[in-house]
Amino acid sequence: MNDTNFLREGLLLQNLPVYELDIPYIHSILFTIKQTQVSLAAFPYLNKEAPIMTVDKELLR
């Protein structure tokens, strides 16, 4: 089953209306979420690390 049919069937199962022009947008959002999950799996404790900050002494004057 291709992505378009999968999304359409998923919407229909939840009794949501299917707008054909929205299918690529929904696919794009789901793809972005999946990419983010892959990054989080590679670096699961990234949110616990302190960021590195460099301060230019000239800016403090």
Long-range contacts (C-beta under 8 A, 24 or more apart in sequence): 3-27
